[in-house]
Amino acid sequence: MLPKYSVYQQLLETKVVAVVRGQNSHEAIQVSKAAIEGGITAIELTYTTPEVEEVFKELRHMDVLLGAGSVMDPETARHAILSGAKFIVSSHFVKEIATLCNRYSVPYLPGCMNISDMALALEAGCDVLKLFPANTFDPSFIKSVNGPLPNVRIMPTGGISLKNMNDWLGAGAVAVGVGSDLTKAFKKGGYDEAVSLSREYIAKMNQHSEV
């Protein structure tokens, strides 16, 4: 199996991606390690985190699938790949990022909000698209999209919580991106509370898998 599709397979199996956006590298490292200890095996480190390369350096040898988020240009995408990112995520579709990721057989998950964006991303070789921000949509949106574009696979991010995660998975989402909840838990109750919340997300996901 090509490395690109091996990464996709891991994302489809884990279903929960922790999107980590820290005020500094130390916070991002702690939130990421709490998520990993809680059972989340895919982490998206956002490039809005100061000195994010230090976070990659700390985590890249752990048993976790690392990706890079908030990637705005191909130069940043290449930096992320060299830092250890196995998948690239952006808030919107950037053709030049798609070209670079295809060159190195790295999955690119661009943020898309409408059929036109999704069609462009599909034509550029993107196999899984990020619906962002998901809190402006209803889970039924996935079924609506799969009418004209049946091969679209969607990972909603933004506004995903324990309350609605399984609604999205049940509606056809291949994975969900969980972000602010984990950071809020860490800031409120520290490392242990972030671990506890991560475990709740995994338990919730397992409930969906058992249905």
N, C-alpha and C positions, 0 to 999 in steps of 0.2 A: 504494500500500500504506500502511495506517495505520502511524504511527511504532511502535506497540506490536509489530506483527507484523514490522516491519523489524528490531527488536531481537531478537526471537525467532529470526528467520532467521540473524542474525549469530551468535547463541549456538549454533545447530544446526550452523553451518558451522565455527566455530572448535573446538568440542567440548572444549577444555581451558580452564577458568576458573581463574586464579590467585586464591586466597583469601588476602588479605594482612592479617595481624594483627601489627602492630608494637608494640614496647615504647614507641616514641615516633614522632612524625611523620617524623623523619629516616630511621629504619630502614625504615618503611613505604614511603617514597619510593624509597629505594635498592633494596629488594626488588622493588618494582613496576617500576622502570626496568630492572632486570636481567631480569625476566620478559619485558618488552616487547622488549628487545634479543635475547632468546633465541627470540623468535617467537610468544609468547603474546599474543593480541590482545584478550583479555577479562580484566578485573581486577575483583575484588570487594573493595572496601575496607571492612573491618569497623569498626563504630562502637565497638568496644572499644579501638581505637587512640586514645591521647590526641591531641587537636588534629587529628582526622582531616580537618577542613575544610581544613587546610593541605596535606594530601596531594591532595585534590581540586583545589585551586587550582594545584598544581604539575603535575598530570597532565591536567587537563580539556582542554587544547588539543593534546595529543598524539594520534597516530593509534591510538586504543585505545578499546574499549567499556568504559566505567566503570559499575560497579554498587556498591550499598551493601549490606553484610551486617550481621548481628547487630542488625537493626532491630527494636525491641521495641514501638513505638507509632506511631500516625499522625503525631504531631508530628515525630518523628525522620525518618520517611519523607519528609515534606514538606521538611524541612531538607536531606536528601540529594538530593532532586530539584532543589532550588534551587541546590545545590552542584555539580550536573552529573551526578548518577547517572541512568543510563538504564534500570536495572532495580533492583528492591528484593528483598532476601533476608532471611528471618528464620529463627530456629531452630525456630519452631513457627507454626501458623496463627493469625493475628489478623484477625478479620473487619473491624475498623475500618481496618486497613492495606489490605486488599483493596478496600474501598470508596473510599479515597483514591486508590489507584493506578488504579482503573478511571476515576475522575473525570478524571485527567490522562493517561489512555491510556499508563500505564507498566506493564510486566510486573512481576508479583509472584510470587516463587518461595518459598513457605513450606515450612518443614521439616515433613515428615509421616513417621510411622512405622507407621501402620496404615490399614486400609481406611476406617474411620470418618473419620479426619482427612482422608484423600484425597478422600472423597466431599464433605465440607464445603467443601474448597478448590476443587474442581471447580465446585460450585454457586455459589461466589463469583466465578467467572470466572478462576481460575488455570489456565493452560494447561500449564505445566511445574512440577513439584513437586520439591523438594529432599528426597532421602532422607538423613536425618541422625539419628545418626551411622551412616554406611554400614558401618563396620567391625563392626557388630553383626549384619550381614546377609550372606547369600550372594548373588552375582549372579542366581541362579535366582529370587530373590524377585520380580524384575521380571515374569517370565513368570507367576508365581502371581498377582500383582496384576492383570495384563492379562487374566486370565480373567474375573473379575467386572467389572473396569473397563478395557475395551479401549482407551479413549481417554486413559488416563493416560500422561503422558510424564515420565520421571524423570531427575533429575540427582543422582547419589550424591555425597556430600561427607563427608569425615571418614574417614581411613584409606585414602584412595586413594594408590597408589604406582605406580612404573614396573612393578612385578611384577603388579599386578592391574588396572591401568587398562583394558587391552584385554579382559580378562574381562568387565568391566562393560559396555564398549561393545558387545562381541559379544553380550551378553545382552539388549541393547535400550536401554541408557542413551543418551539423546540428547546428553549432555555429562557431564563429570566436573569436580568442584571439587577443586583441588589446593592444599593450604595449608602444613601444617607442614614438609613436605619442603623447600620453597623457603627458608623462614625458617631452618631448621637448616643448610642449605647456606651461606646468607649468613653466619650466625654462625660457622660452622666455617672457611670458606675465603674469605669476603668476596664482593664483587660478582661477580668473574669466575666463582666456583664456582656462584653462583646463575644466572648466564647459561648456563653449561654444562649445568646440570641442566634448565633450561627448554628448551634445545635437544633434550635427550634425550626430554623429554615430547612435544615436537612430532614428533620422528622416530618415536617409538613410536606416536603417533596416526596418522601417515601410513602406518605398516605395516598398521594395522587398516583404513584406508581403501582400501588397495590389494588387500585380500583379496577 
